[in-house]
Amino acid sequence: MKARDLFGLAIRLIGLAFLYQSLSAVPMAIAAVSPGFKHFIFSNLFPALLAVGWPMLAAYWLIRGAPPLMRLAYPDDRTGALDAHPAGASTAYRPQDAAESRRQMPQS
């Protein structure tokens, strides 16, 4: 493994720690908003959402690989696994690509 891959793995592991923190705060947030589920306490809604929400957003960003952080740490390395197939890119075979490559091949 290269240093870039190890750094990416460390980022994702930190993301898992944030995910755990967020999920462990859910019962506390539910109890703060509606203790005993008898009534709803609106003043505790924002702190409860904050206790669960920001670690969840940080976990989502870090588990995805934190692309800006990776670019900051490795600005010149564009051949890594994270940049090989951008999100949504299709790696399926397309007949028009094959036809285009045949047109570009030199004839002997």
Backbone hydrogen bonds, N-H to C=O, Kabsch-Sander energy under -0.5 kcal/mol:
donor,donor_aa,acceptor,acceptor_aa,energy
6,L,2,K,-2.1
7,F,3,A,-2.5
8,G,4,R,-2.3
9,L,5,D,-2.2
10,A,6,L,-2.5
11,I,7,F,-2.2
12,R,8,G,-2.1
13,L,9,L,-2.3
14,I,10,A,-2.1
15,G,11,I,-1.9
16,L,12,R,-1.8
17,A,13,L,-1.7
18,F,14,I,-2.0
19,L,15,G,-2.2
20,Y,16,L,-2.4
21,Q,17,A,-2.2
22,S,18,F,-2.4
23,L,19,L,-2.6
24,S,20,Y,-2.3
25,A,21,Q,-0.9
25,A,22,S,-0.6
26,V,23,L,-0.7
29,A,25,A,-2.4
30,I,26,V,-2.5
31,A,27,P,-2.3
32,A,28,M,-2.1
33,V,29,A,-2.0
34,S,30,I,-2.5
37,F,34,S,-1.9
38,K,35,P,-1.1
41,I,33,V,-3.2
42,F,40,F,-0.8
44,N,41,I,-1.0
45,L,42,F,-1.5
46,F,42,F,-0.5
48,A,44,N,-1.8
49,L,45,L,-2.7
50,L,46,F,-2.4
51,A,47,P,-2.3
52,V,48,A,-1.4
53,G,49,L,-3.6
54,W,50,L,-1.3
56,M,52,V,-1.3
57,L,53,G,-2.5
58,A,54,W,-2.3
59,A,55,P,-2.4
60,Y,56,M,-2.4
61,W,57,L,-2.2
62,L,58,A,-2.6
63,I,59,A,-2.9
64,R,60,Y,-1.5
65,G,62,L,-1.2
66,A,61,W,-2.1
69,L,66,A,-0.7
70,M,66,A,-2.2
71,R,67,P,-2.6
72,L,68,P,-1.9
73,A,69,L,-2.2
74,Y,70,M,-2.8
78,R,76,D,-1.0
83,D,80,G,-0.7
84,A,80,G,-0.8
85,H,81,A,-0.6
89,A,86,P,-2.5
97,D,94,R,-1.0
98,A,94,R,-1.2
99,A,95,P,-2.3
100,E,96,Q,-2.0
101,S,97,D,-2.2
102,R,98,A,-1.9
103,R,99,A,-1.6
104,Q,100,E,-1.4
105,M,101,S,-0.8
